């Protein structure tokens, strides 16, 4: 029998049999990973955790530990042994400090706290694992947590286990982007922040979440494209603002529910391709592309979402590391856009631009360049190691460090982390009962349903009728997927419903994976799959990708299905006696031209990475319980496109001189497998214009501005125009459901500038999602603002409004509107 000889330290947990809230909620002075005590209920068990060494006093200490735990069980109100939170009124150490006085303005409190810190303390507070300052009642804090599409344990700030075994895992971002539903994105953010706050209150998470990823999905090979809202800057911007608002709360009283972070700024969309990695890549970007593509979502994050943080990226942009570029950080994010928050580096980015990019001669210069550029927080140890020497060498001053600290502490105070006991603050009542609730899991299911895109449906093969099917074959490497369905930057799901399980709820199934994993390197199981296809009434093939094919640090080498998957699909389709449904599970686009052109394949669905409830959602669409309404948030290119576009070419626009075809639906005119915005329904929708103005006048602020703006380009600088609400033009669009099934229709509105040097084919202006019962009609009011929606960007990065005839694409309709100037 094991017995302790010496207990050098022990922690006692009176753990309940069923989840309950902790009494001690973590904050900056009770970090997420510090032990704390549960309030026990009558049904409890005692856990003793000890570190033991040889000493004859060990038995006595163990006995004392047992007594202490039992005492706490029967006398739960005893809290004398707990270290008080910073600024807790019961903490005599901090009671008189001004930074603890919630009646004083935050900026005054921040300066008071900074004035009390020593230089070594300050330096260790500008890294992600901030130190404790015991003399001020402040304990350490881990800044790095993630919540891309659910609370994640990727960062060290969040841990699952105990009362929080998991959290709700929503579909991957590229999937929910396909819903084109802004209210859904915000609601997902609200639910994720509820669960994040609950885990914070339970001591297992922080309050600063480095999500969302709002980079543009520029190249279809990018392994992290799955994390983004897609290729269109307007779509990405609306997603960014909506999700951030959901995470951070309504902002009442300048408070934050959690602090979101938009990443990775900017022009970051290459991880590891053809010998080039993100740590060494210099993205050469024109001012035009930076203004009208790459920066658009980040600007919306700050101006519309009021995000509390922006993360700079690993790569360089035009020869400068983004985390050392004052034009990008201090001048743009904080200066032009007015960020009310902090700027953080991607992890080890400062070290990367010194060690990998050799941007500075010394590490002290690297630390100084980052801080002077506007970086506030280093994810990594670099600033902790080299900032003191940088100050002693006169490269930066202590005041430069104070400015960074002020931005960080201000966000913490807006989160309530210096307001004392969290349970008495807003959101302090959230606990284990608020995680993985039935309502949250139902929202994950609804999000998955709205995200599924019906790409093809020959002869209205779908939906299948369960009553007419004796047995359905379910074949493919993703048929029994679980963690694959939640993509990357995920956590531990509440539970899963696999595609196989979902289909089995409707009909009897016969199952065969066909391939051993998505790599599908062998065909030894193909024969068994063909036998099933011959015997069943219908076949569902669940194919696609997973994180072994596309992921962070792993860009794809091609767009075809991996390995022998295409052969498996073709052979099963040839053998099948009934309809064949191809389901593609992936983040990035897949060239499925072979299936699109195969008469034996009846329908094709793209389900993205559909989250924990993906299997239920897939089956609901296949069997008609859900009418699909998703639209592709990215172009599906043919494999041959890749030969013309190196991933390292950041140009969005085509170059006829070199044969470069351009990128995304806005600039690329070549063949596609499926276009951006494509998505079918089981219903038929039509649109008609009930109100459609044909002219709009743009008022120029001065005659001089008119002359300078229009003589050469026939386009008015947006900065010279009166861009108030008078430039908003209202359209009324009637959407009619001409089918026999209720459905949801996404109305996409694009604009095309007048003929001239403007290279856009068209650009997304806005979108509206509406539910239309069968046989009925809904009227939508669509606002088009001339400055926001009819403007384009010239080669100098200046946004202008071209005069003349603009063409609006409103669903299937086209309408011209003439833009004229007045002064």
ROZA-327621 format. One line per field, with one value per residue (C-alpha): residue number from 0; x, y, z. Coordinates in steps of 0.1 Angstrom, whole numbers. Each point is the difference from the previous one (the first is absolute). Layout:
// ROZA-327621
segu <- NUM, ...
u <- X, ...
v <- Y, ...
w <- Z, ...
//
This chain:
// ROZA-327621
segu <- 0, 1, 2, 3, 4, 5, 6, 7, 8, 9, 10, 11, 12, 13, 14, 15, 16, 17, 18, 19, 20, 21, 22, 23, 24, 25, 26, 27, 28, 29, 30, 31, 32, 33, 34, 35, 36, 37, 38, 39, 40, 41, 42, 43, 44, 45, 46, 47, 48, 49, 50, 51, 52, 53, 54, 55, 56, 57, 58, 59, 60, 61, 62, 63, 64, 65, 66, 67, 68, 69, 70, 71, 72, 73, 74, 75, 76, 77, 78, 79, 80, 81, 82, 83, 84, 85, 86, 87, 88, 89, 90, 91, 92, 93, 94, 95, 96, 97, 98, 99, 100, 101, 102, 103, 104, 105, 106, 107, 108, 109, 110, 111, 112, 113, 114, 115, 116, 117, 118, 119, 120, 121, 122, 123, 124, 125, 126, 127, 128, 129, 130, 131, 132, 133, 134, 135, 136, 137, 138, 139, 140, 141, 142, 143, 144, 145, 146, 147, 148, 149, 150, 151, 152, 153, 154, 155, 156, 157, 158, 159, 160, 161, 162, 163, 164, 165, 166, 167, 168, 169, 170, 171, 172, 173, 174, 175, 176, 177, 178, 179, 180, 181, 182, 183, 184, 185, 186, 187, 188, 189, 190, 191, 192, 193, 194, 195, 196, 197, 198, 199, 200, 201, 202, 203, 204, 205, 206, 207, 208, 209, 210, 211, 212, 213, 214, 215, 216, 217, 218, 219, 220, 221, 222, 223, 224, 225, 226, 227, 228, 229, 230, 231, 232, 233, 234, 235, 236, 237, 238, 239, 240, 241, 242, 243, 244, 245, 246, 247, 248, 249, 250, 251, 252, 253, 254, 255, 256, 257, 258, 259, 260, 261, 262, 263, 264, 265, 266, 267, 268, 269, 270, 271, 272, 273, 274, 275, 276, 277, 278, 279, 280, 281, 282, 283, 284, 285, 286, 287, 288, 289, 290, 291, 292, 293, 294, 295, 296, 297, 298, 299, 300, 301, 302, 303, 304, 305, 306, 307, 308, 309, 310, 311, 312, 313, 314, 315, 316, 317, 318, 319, 320, 321, 322, 323, 324, 325, 326, 327, 328, 329, 330, 331, 332, 333, 334, 335, 336, 337, 338, 339, 340, 341, 342, 343, 344, 345, 346, 347, 348, 349, 350, 351, 352, 353, 354, 355, 356, 357, 358, 359, 360, 361, 362, 363, 364, 365, 366, 367, 368, 369, 370, 371, 372, 373, 374, 375, 376, 377, 378, 379, 380, 381, 382, 383, 384, 385, 386, 387, 388, 389, 390, 391, 392, 393, 394, 395, 396, 397, 398, 399, 400, 401, 402, 403, 404, 405, 406, 407, 408, 409, 410, 411, 412, 413, 414, 415, 416, 417, 418, 419, 420, 421, 422, 423, 424, 425, 426, 427, 428, 429, 430, 431, 432, 433, 434, 435, 436, 437, 438, 439, 440, 441, 442, 443, 444, 445, 446, 447, 448, 449, 450, 451, 452, 453, 454, 455, 456, 457, 458, 459, 460, 461, 462, 463, 464, 465, 466, 467, 468, 469, 470, 471, 472, 473, 474, 475, 476, 477, 478, 479, 480, 481, 482, 483, 484, 485, 486, 487, 488, 489, 490, 491, 492, 493, 494, 495, 496, 497, 498, 499, 500, 501, 502, 503, 504, 505, 506, 507, 508, 509, 510, 511, 512, 513, 514, 515, 516, 517, 518, 519, 520, 521, 522, 523, 524, 525, 526, 527, 528, 529, 530, 531, 532, 533, 534, 535, 536, 537, 538, 539, 540, 541, 542, 543, 544, 545, 546, 547, 548, 549, 550, 551, 552, 553, 554, 555, 556, 557, 558, 559, 560, 561, 562, 563, 564, 565, 566, 567, 568, 569, 570, 571, 572, 573, 574, 575, 576, 577, 578, 579, 580, 581, 582, 583, 584, 585, 586, 587, 588, 589, 590, 591, 592, 593, 594, 595, 596, 597, 598, 599, 600, 601, 602, 603, 604, 605, 606, 607, 608, 609, 610, 611, 612, 613, 614, 615, 616, 617, 618, 619, 620, 621, 622, 623, 624, 625, 626, 627, 628, 629, 630, 631, 632, 633, 634, 635, 636, 637, 638, 639, 640, 641, 642, 643, 644, 645, 646, 647, 648, 649, 650, 651, 652, 653, 654, 655, 656, 657, 658, 659, 660, 661, 662, 663, 664, 665, 666, 667, 668, 669, 670, 671, 672, 673, 674, 675, 676, 677, 678, 679, 680, 681, 682, 683, 684, 685, 686, 687, 688, 689, 690, 691, 692, 693, 694, 695, 696, 697, 698, 699, 700, 701, 702, 703, 704, 705, 706, 707, 708, 709, 710, 711, 712, 713, 714, 715, 716, 717, 718, 719, 720, 721, 722, 723, 724, 725, 726, 727, 728, 729, 730, 731, 732, 733, 734, 735, 736, 737, 738, 739, 740, 741, 742, 743, 744, 745, 746, 747, 748, 749, 750, 751, 752, 753, 754, 755, 756, 757, 758, 759, 760, 761, 762, 763, 764, 765, 766, 767, 768, 769, 770, 771, 772, 773, 774, 775, 776, 777, 778, 779, 780, 781, 782, 783, 784, 785, 786, 787, 788, 789, 790, 791, 792, 793, 794, 795, 796, 797, 798, 799, 800, 801, 802, 803, 804, 805, 806, 807, 808, 809, 810, 811, 812, 813, 814, 815, 816, 817, 818, 819, 820, 821, 822
u <- 0, 12, 5, 14, 30, 0, -25, 19, -32, -36, -32, -35, -30, -35, -13, -38, -15, -20, 13, -4, 15, 33, -1, 34, -1, 34, 10, 34, 7, -13, 13, -19, 24, 3, -18, -32, -27, -35, -30, -10, -35, -10, 13, 37, 32, 34, 31, 34, 29, 34, 37, 19, 35, 15, -9, -15, -25, -18, -28, -9, -2, -22, -23, -2, -8, -29, -13, 2, -19, -27, -3, -5, -26, -22, 9, 0, -2, 35, 22, 28, 25, -7, 23, -23, -4, 17, -21, -22, -14, 11, 36, 16, 31, -18, -30, 15, 15, -16, 2, -25, -26, -26, -15, 32, 3, 18, 29, 7, 0, 23, 26, -2, 8, 28, 16, 2, 18, 38, 17, 7, -37, -11, 22, -14, -36, 3, 3, -29, 9, -1, 16, -15, 6, -7, 7, -29, -23, 3, 6, 12, -22, 2, -12, -1, -34, -18, -36, -2, -32, -4, 22, 33, 28, 26, 14, 14, -27, -28, -1, -28, -8, -18, -32, 7, 7, -8, -17, -23, 19, -17, 8, 34, -1, 1, -31, -20, 11, -20, -32, 4, -19, 13, -24, 11, 37, -8, -20, 28, 23, -23, -3, 37, 7, -26, 19, 34, -12, -14, 34, 18, -22, 8, 37, 7, 2, 10, -19, 21, -7, 21, -28, -13, 23, -12, 27, -11, -1, 20, 15, -20, 30, 4, -2, -16, -26, -24, 3, -11, -33, 11, 14, -22, 10, -36, -11, 31, -6, -37, 10, 28, -22, -29, 21, 20, -32, -14, 32, 5, -35, -20, 28, -22, 21, 31, 1, 10, -15, 32, 26, 1, 30, 0, 29, 24, 7, 7, 3, 7, -12, 29, 13, 24, 0, 27, 29, -14, -14, -18, 31, 20, -26, 0, -35, 4, -34, -11, -17, -31, -2, 7, -27, -28, 7, 24, -7, -38, -10, 25, -14, -35, 12, 12, -26, -32, 8, 20, 23, 23, 31, 17, 28, 29, 13, 32, 6, 15, -20, 21, 32, -11, -12, -36, 8, 27, -17, -13, -20, -20, -3, 3, -11, -28, -14, 2, 3, -24, -24, 2, 5, -12, 21, 33, 21, 16, 26, -7, 19, 38, -4, 25, 25, -8, 8, 33, 10, -15, -4, 31, -18, 22, 36, -6, -29, -3, -6, -27, -17, 2, -13, -31, -9, 6, -21, -29, 2, -15, 3, 25, -14, 34, 29, 20, -10, 4, 36, 11, -20, 20, 32, -18, -9, 35, 14, -23, -18, -34, -11, -19, -28, -3, -5, -26, -21, -1, -9, -28, -16, 2, -12, -28, -14, 3, -19, -27, -3, -5, 33, 8, -34, 3, -20, -13, -31, -15, 7, -19, 2, 12, -30, 11, 13, 1, -38, 4, 24, -12, -36, -28, -6, 37, 2, -32, 16, 31, -24, -19, 33, 11, -33, 2, 36, -5, 2, -19, 24, -18, -34, -6, -37, -9, 16, 0, -16, -2, -32, 7, -33, 10, 35, 6, 37, 26, 37, 23, 35, 31, 28, -20, -31, 8, 18, 0, 29, 4, -33, 12, 31, 29, 2, -27, -5, -16, -36, -30, -5, -3, -25, 19, -14, -5, -20, -20, -11, -7, -26, -20, 6, 18, 36, 28, 34, 35, 28, 15, 33, 21, 0, -4, 34, -15, 33, -14, -30, -3, -34, -15, -15, -19, -13, -12, -18, -19, -9, -14, -23, -14, -27, 21, 36, 15, 37, 16, 34, 24, 28, 11, 28, 26, -6, -7, 10, 22, 35, -14, -11, -14, 19, -31, -38, -10, -13, 30, 15, -24, -32, -11, 4, -21, -28, 1, -1, -27, -21, 4, -11, -29, -36, -16, 7, 36, 5, 35, 7, 32, 14, 28, 11, 15, -16, 4, 0, -28, -5, 1, -30, -18, 2, -8, -36, -1, 6, -33, 8, 30, 1, 27, -2, 33, 10, -35, 7, -11, -35, 11, -13, -35, 0, 13, -27, -27, 9, 3, -34, -18, -5, 21, -2, 36, 8, 38, 21, 37, 22, 28, 6, 5, 28, 10, 33, 16, -4, 29, 26, -6, 0, 30, -12, 27, -17, -22, -15, -38, -3, 10, 30, -5, 36, 11, -31, -7, -38, -8, -18, -35, -33, 7, 30, 3, -19, 10, -18, -12, -14, -25, -1, 0, -35, -13, -25, -33, -32, -28, -22, 0, 4, -6, 7, -17, 7, -28, 20, 32, 14, 20, 21, 20, 18, 33, 6, 36, 12, 18, 5, 38, -7, -23, 28, 27, -22, -17, 21, 23, -18, -38, -2, -5, 23, -22, 19, -13, -36, -28, -4, -30, -32, -13, 21, -18, -24, -28, -11, -31, 4, -27, 11, -25, 2, -14, 7, -20, 23, 7, 35, 25, 14, 32, -2, 35, 4, 31, 11, 19, 17, -3, 23, 35, 32, -18, 10, -28, -24, -24, 2, -24, -18, -23, -21, -33, -13, -38, -23, -27, -29, -10, -21, 5, 20, 22, 10, 36, 13, 35, 21, 28, 24, 19, 32, 0, -14, 6, 36, 31, 37, 26, 36, 11, -23, -24, -37, -21, -36, -1, -26, -23, -20, 5, -16, -15, -5, -29, -4, -8, -9, 21, -7, 19, 5, 16, 24, 3, 18, -13, 17
v <- 0, 35, 23, 35, 8, 37, 24, 31, 14, -11, 14, -11, 0, -9, -9, -4, -30, 24, 33, 31, 34, 7, 25, 15, 14, 8, 34, 17, -7, -36, -14, -27, -27, 6, -25, 11, -16, -12, 7, -36, -15, -29, -25, 6, -18, 10, 2, 6, 10, -2, 3, -22, -4, -20, 14, -15, 29, -10, -19, 29, 24, -24, -3, 38, 2, -24, 19, 33, -15, -14, 32, 20, -25, 5, 37, 13, 37, 0, 19, 13, -23, 15, 27, 31, 12, 32, 30, -23, 23, -26, 2, 25, 1, 16, 17, 35, -2, 24, -27, -20, 28, -8, 35, 15, 2, -30, 21, 14, -34, -13, 28, -6, -37, 7, 25, -27, -25, -4, -3, -37, -5, 20, -20, -33, 13, 6, -38, -25, -18, 32, -3, 4, 32, -12, 33, 15, -30, -9, -36, -12, -1, -20, 22, -28, -17, -9, 0, -3, -19, -11, 2, -17, -15, 9, 28, -6, 23, -26, -36, -25, -25, -2, 20, 11, -32, 17, 30, 5, -5, 20, -6, 13, 36, -6, -21, 26, 26, -20, 8, 37, 6, 29, -6, -36, 11, 24, -26, -26, 27, 6, -37, -5, 29, -13, -33, 18, 22, -31, -18, 31, 1, -37, 7, -17, 28, 36, 30, 10, -21, 3, -5, 4, -6, 25, -4, -2, -36, 12, -33, -33, -20, 19, -24, 26, 12, -21, 24, 30, 13, -5, 20, 30, 31, 11, -34, -2, 35, -7, -33, 16, 28, -24, -26, 25, 17, -33, -9, 34, 8, 32, 22, 16, 23, -8, -35, -31, -35, -15, 18, -12, 3, 3, -17, -2, 35, 2, -18, -33, -30, -23, -25, -24, -3, -11, 7, 34, 2, 28, 7, 11, 12, 36, 8, 26, 17, 31, 29, -8, -36, 9, 26, -19, -36, -9, 28, 1, -26, 15, 35, -13, -19, 33, 25, -21, -28, 22, -29, 1, -14, -5, -25, 7, -29, -19, 12, 31, 24, 18, -7, 8, -24, 9, -1, 27, 22, 33, 8, -31, 0, 34, 21, -22, -23, 24, 33, -1, -26, 9, -34, 1, -29, -18, -13, -35, -19, -34, -23, 5, 25, 24, -28, -10, 33, 1, -37, -10, 32, 17, 33, 16, -5, -6, -14, 33, 18, -25, 5, 38, -1, -20, 22, 32, -13, -4, -35, -3, -38, -26, -35, -16, 8, 24, 33, -14, -9, 30, 31, 9, 1, 20, 26, 1, 5, 29, -17, 6, 17, -13, 23, -20, -31, 19, 7, -37, -8, 25, -16, -34, 9, 21, -31, -20, 27, 1, -38, 6, -16, 27, 3, -26, -33, -10, -17, 34, 14, -3, -36, -12, -24, -20, -35, -36, -1, 26, -21, -25, 9, -15, 35, 4, -34, 7, 32, -21, -22, 29, 16, -33, -2, 36, -6, -29, 8, -20, 2, -22, -18, -18, -8, 12, -32, 15, -1, -38, -14, -23, -18, -11, -13, -35, 6, 27, -6, 24, -1, 21, 9, 28, -20, -5, 33, 17, 23, 5, 18, 28, 9, 18, 24, -20, -12, -31, -4, -7, -30, -10, -13, -15, -1, -37, 5, 28, -20, -31, 21, 0, -33, -33, 3, -21, 14, -2, 26, -10, 17, -2, 37, 30, -5, -32, -16, -34, -16, -32, 10, 12, -33, -2, 35, -9, -30, 22, 25, -28, -12, 32, 23, 32, 7, 29, 6, 21, 10, 30, 13, 3, 16, -24, 17, 36, 17, 26, -4, -24, 16, -23, -11, -4, 3, -35, -26, -16, -33, -25, 17, 10, -36, -12, 24, -9, -37, 1, 23, -25, -29, 18, -10, 30, 38, 9, 30, 14, 19, 20, 8, 26, 35, 9, -5, -33, -6, -25, 6, -38, -4, 31, -16, -36, -8, -27, 25, 16, 27, 17, 17, 20, -1, 17, -11, 0, -1, -24, -5, -3, -35, 10, 30, -20, -26, 27, 15, -33, -11, 33, 10, 31, 19, 10, 37, 3, 18, -5, 26, -7, -9, -37, 0, -28, -16, 16, 35, -7, -2, 37, 14, -5, 4, 26, 24, 22, 19, -1, 14, -18, 9, -8, 6, -29, -22, 4, -5, 18, -13, -4, 7, 37, -2, -35, -6, -36, -33, -11, -32, 19, 38, 22, 3, -32, -20, -18, -6, -25, 30, 24, 37, 30, 37, 31, 37, 19, 32, 7, 35, 7, 29, 13, 33, 2, 34, 13, 19, 27, 11, -5, -36, -5, 12, -21, -31, -2, 15, -29, -30, 8, -12, 19, -6, -13, 24, 29, -12, 7, -36, 5, -21, 20, -21, -32, -12, -24, -28, -22, -36, -26, -36, -27, -37, -17, -35, -24, 1, 29, 13, 26, 22, 20, 30, 11, 36, 7, 33, 4, 33, 19, -10, 13, -9, -15, -37, -14, -24, 6, 4, -11, 30, -17, -30, -9, -33, -5, -29, -4, -25, -20, 20, 33, 32, 21, 36, 10, 35, 3, 31, 9, 27, 17, 6, -35, -21, 17, 11, -17, 4, 14, -11, 25, -16, 29, -8, 17, 1, -4, 22, -15, -32, -26, -34, -17, -38, -6, -38, -9, 36, 27, 37, 31, 30, 32, 19, 37, 27, 33, 28
w <- 0, -9, 30, 2, 21, -5, -14, -13, -14, -5, -14, 11, -22, 13, -34, -6, -17, -22, -15, 22, 0, 17, 28, -10, -35, -17, -10, -5, 37, 0, -33, -19, 9, 37, 23, 16, 20, -11, 21, 7, 0, 22, -25, -2, -4, 14, -22, 15, -23, 16, -9, 24, 13, 28, 34, 31, 3, -32, 17, 22, -29, -19, 29, 3, -37, 4, 30, -20, -29, 22, 19, -32, -10, 30, 5, -36, 10, 15, -24, 22, -18, -34, -14, -7, -35, -10, 11, 21, 28, 25, -11, 23, -22, -29, 16, -2, -35, -25, -28, 21, 2, -26, 3, -15, -38, -14, -15, 34, 16, -27, 6, 38, -4, -25, 23, 28, -23, -1, -34, 3, 9, -30, -24, 12, -5, -37, -9, -2, 32, 22, 34, 34, 20, 35, 18, -20, 5, -37, -11, -34, -31, -33, -29, -26, -4, -32, -10, -38, -1, 36, 31, -10, 19, -26, 21, 35, 15, -2, 14, -2, 27, 34, -1, -36, -20, -33, -17, -29, -33, -28, -37, -12, -11, -37, 5, 20, -25, -26, 19, -9, 33, 21, 28, 2, 2, 28, 19, -2, 14, 29, 8, -2, 23, 25, 1, 2, 29, 17, -3, 12, 30, 6, -2, -33, -25, -5, -14, -29, -31, -32, -24, -27, -30, -26, -26, -36, -15, -30, -11, 0, 12, 33, 29, 23, -25, 20, 30, -21, -13, -36, -30, 0, 21, 5, 12, 23, 13, 9, 16, 20, 14, 8, 18, 20, 12, 11, 19, 17, 9, -4, 14, 26, 22, -21, 15, -18, 5, -15, -21, -37, -23, -38, -16, -19, -11, -29, -34, 17, -19, -6, 25, -18, -37, -24, 24, 11, 36, 19, 21, -30, -24, -12, -14, -28, 0, -19, 17, -20, 11, 36, 1, -19, 11, 27, 26, -5, 27, 25, -5, 6, 32, 15, -13, 0, 24, 24, 5, 31, -17, -34, -6, -24, -21, -6, -36, -13, -21, -26, 18, 36, 27, 8, 37, -5, -25, 16, -32, 5, 38, 15, -30, -15, 27, 29, -19, -30, 14, 36, 17, 36, 12, -4, -28, 4, -20, -14, 22, -2, -29, 16, 3, -35, -16, 19, -3, -33, -20, 14, -1, 28, 10, 37, 20, 19, -32, -9, 34, -5, -36, 11, 29, -19, -29, 24, 13, 35, 8, -11, -3, 9, 23, -23, 16, 35, -8, -20, 9, 31, -20, -28, 26, 15, -35, -6, -29, 17, 32, 30, -11, -33, 22, 21, -31, -9, 36, 0, -30, 17, 34, -14, -17, 32, 19, -26, 6, 37, 10, 25, 15, 27, 4, -35, 13, 10, -35, -33, -13, 34, 2, -30, 8, -11, -5, -27, -22, -25, 8, -22, -15, -9, -16, -19, -14, -11, -19, -15, -11, -16, -19, -13, -11, -23, -37, -26, -30, -24, -1, -33, -6, 35, 14, 34, 24, 5, 14, 30, -4, -36, 10, 14, 7, -8, -5, 19, -15, 4, 24, 16, 6, 37, 5, 35, 6, -37, 0, 23, -20, 16, 29, 17, 35, 15, -13, 22, -22, -36, -25, -30, -35, 3, 33, -15, -31, 22, 19, -33, -16, 3, -11, -14, 7, -16, 4, -34, 9, 31, 7, -24, -14, -17, -10, -7, -18, 19, 14, -33, -8, 32, -6, -36, 14, 24, -28, -21, 28, 15, -12, 2, 7, 20, -5, 27, -13, 3, 21, 37, 19, -14, -34, 9, 32, 16, -14, -27, -33, -26, -31, -22, -1, -9, 25, 18, -10, -16, 12, -35, -12, 29, -8, -36, 6, 26, -23, -29, 22, 17, -10, 17, 4, 10, 23, 3, 33, 1, 35, -3, 8, -33, -35, -18, -37, -4, -37, -5, 22, -14, -34, 10, -8, 26, 28, 8, 25, 16, 34, 16, 38, 10, 35, 14, 38, 27, -15, -35, -5, 10, -23, -30, 4, 5, -34, -18, 12, -3, 36, -8, -33, -8, -4, 3, -26, -7, 17, -25, -36, -8, -26, -24, 8, -31, 15, 24, -27, -7, 35, 24, 36, 5, -26, 21, -29, -1, -35, -32, -20, -38, -7, 21, -3, 37, 2, 32, 31, 13, -17, 0, -24, -14, -33, -7, 3, 35, 14, 21, 4, 31, 13, -16, 19, -9, 19, -1, -8, -29, 8, -23, 6, -13, 7, 16, 6, -20, -3, -32, 11, 30, 4, 19, 16, -3, 30, -20, -36, 4, 11, -30, -24, 16, 2, -33, -29, -4, 13, -1, 35, 32, 30, 29, 22, -21, 0, 25, 12, 23, 0, -30, -22, 11, -27, 10, -22, 6, -12, 0, 5, -9, 9, -30, 13, 22, 30, 25, -4, 8, -28, 0, -22, -11, -14, -21, -17, -32, -6, -33, -29, 3, 18, 30, -1, 22, -18, 29, 37, 28, 14, 26, 6, 17, 12, 3, 7, -26, 4, -30, -24, 18, -5, 22, -6, 9, 4, -13, 6, -24, 12, -28, 21, 16, -28, -33, 6, -13, 8, -24, -4, 27, 26, -2, 2, -27, -13, -38, -17, -26, -3, 28, -5, 30, 0, 24, 1, -36, -9, -15, 6, -11, 22, -11, 23, -6, 20, 14, 19
//
